[in-house]
Amino acid sequence: MKMTKQHYEFLTDEVLPLMASPSSLEEVADKLGNTNPLFNRGVFMARALEKWEDKNIPKAMIAELDQMIEEVTS
């Protein structure tokens, strides 16, 4: 079965945020790489990780972490 962009978007938006950890996203991307020669792993992972974080990490924690990173790197 050749998967389309719409299939990948459904996975990243609806299914993958339910995974227990973001490392599972890498495993899924590995398997999906064989489904379509035009599969763009980087784009897929960026969207999947963003959606996973939105569902699983509180916004306040992300803001705190961003602030800590800014303090350390500046």
N, C-alpha and C positions, 0 to 999 in steps of 0.2 A: 504494500500500500504506500503510495507516495503521499506524504503529508504536505499540507499547504501552510501558508502563513497563518491562516485562520485557526488551524489545528494547534499550531505552536502557541498562538496568543491565548487560546482557550486554556491550554495547559499552564502557561505562566500566570494567567490571571485567576483561574478558578481552582485548579488541582494542586499545583506545586506549593502554594502557600499553606497547604494542609500537611506538608511533609514535616517530620520531626526536627530536622536540622538542615541548614543550608548546604552541608556537605552532600546531602542526598541529591541536591540539584545537579551537582557535577556528574553523578552517576547517571541521572536521567539524560543529561546532555550528551554523555558518551554514547548512550544507546540511540539517541535521536540522530546523531551524526550519520548514521547509516540509512536514514529514511528518505533523504533528499540530498542530491549533490549540491544544491544551493543553500543548504542549511548553514546559517551563520552563527556559530557557537558563541562568539563574543556578544552579539546583539541579544541572543536568547538568554545567556547567563545574566547580562545586565538587567534585563526586564524581569527575569525570574527572581533574581536576588532582591530587586527593588520591591516586588510584590510580596515576597516572603517577609522582608523586613517590615513592610507596612502592616502585615497581618500579625506578626509575632513579636515585634519589639515596640514597646511604648514610645510615643513621640518624645516625651520628656527625657527618656534615657538617650535617645539619639542626639538630642540637642546638647545634653551634658557631655556626651562623648565627643561631639564635634568641637565643643568649647575646650575640652581637655587637649585635643589634638592641636587646636589652634595655639594654645598656650605653650605647648611643647615645641612646636615647629616654628614659632615666630621669635 
